[in-house]
Amino acid sequence: MTRIVAGSVGGRRIDVPAGGTRPTSERVREALFGRLEHYGVVGDARVLDLCAGSGALGLEAASRGATDVTLVDASRRATRVCDANIRALGLRGVRSVTAKVEAFLSGAAGAPVDLVLLDPPYDVDETTLAAMLAPLPRRQDPWLAAGAVVVVERSSRSPEPSWPVGLRRFSTRKYGETTLWFAEPDDDGATSGEEPAAR
């Protein structure tokens, strides 16, 4: 089991799917959401938690004030655990979807989201990761709202993700074996790594 770090259900424990699921550590989640709250992209946010596993990242966002959270995982076992965690925590505005990330993102976006959390298994290769990221910056029926943040969690031994045209990395943070890559919509052709003034 792991627990929600802070917010309306901070300290509450959640279940984790049996097997190879690797929940983001509480230390990394605390650091991640501290940065995201500083960026102003958590409260009242629409959030996608992709490769959700237990839903820990998306549920953390909901606990901290996100109002619309979708947990996506290809494993029905994982989304059953997500559903149980949603019910146990009593969080409103959170749902789970059983689908591969690429298939889910090829569908209709509806309203754009403010925050995307992508934490694939560490053994997911770079080509598959690139395919997951590719639909996010599309212009028609867009997934990303203006000012949205995309976070990719990877092993510190993995290379930087291959960002699609329309997304640029603006920050990186390393926490032991975990590295967090932060990206945003790129509408002005800025080079990856330039810290934007608003961040």
Stockholm file with secondary structure:
# STOCKHOLM 1.0

chainA/1-199         MTRIVAGSVGGRRIDVPAGGTRPTSERVREALFGRLEHYGVVGDARVLDLCAGSGALGLEAASRGATDVTLVDASRRATRVCDANIRALGLRGVRSVTAKVEAFLSGAAGAPVDLVLLDPPYDVDETTLAAMLAPLPRRQDPWLAAGAVVVVERSSRSPEPSWPVGLRRFSTRKYGETTLWFAEPDDDGATSGEEPAAR
#=GR chainA/1-199 SS CEECCSSTTTTCEECCCSSSCCCCCHHHHHHHHHHHHHHTCSTTCEEEEESCTTCHHHHHHHHTTCSEEEEEESCHHHHHHHHHHHHHHTCSSEEEEESCHHHHHTSCCCSCEEEEEECCCTTCCHHHHHHHHTTTTCSSSCSEEEEEEEEEEEETTSCCCCCCTTEEEEEEEEETTEEEEEEEECSSCCCTTCCCTTC
#=GC SS_cons         CEECCSSTTTTCEECCCSSSCCCCCHHHHHHHHHHHHHHTCSTTCEEEEESCTTCHHHHHHHHTTCSEEEEEESCHHHHHHHHHHHHHHTCSSEEEEESCHHHHHTSCCCSCEEEEEECCCTTCCHHHHHHHHTTTTCSSSCSEEEEEEEEEEEETTSCCCCCCTTEEEEEEEEETTEEEEEEEECSSCCCTTCCCTTC
//
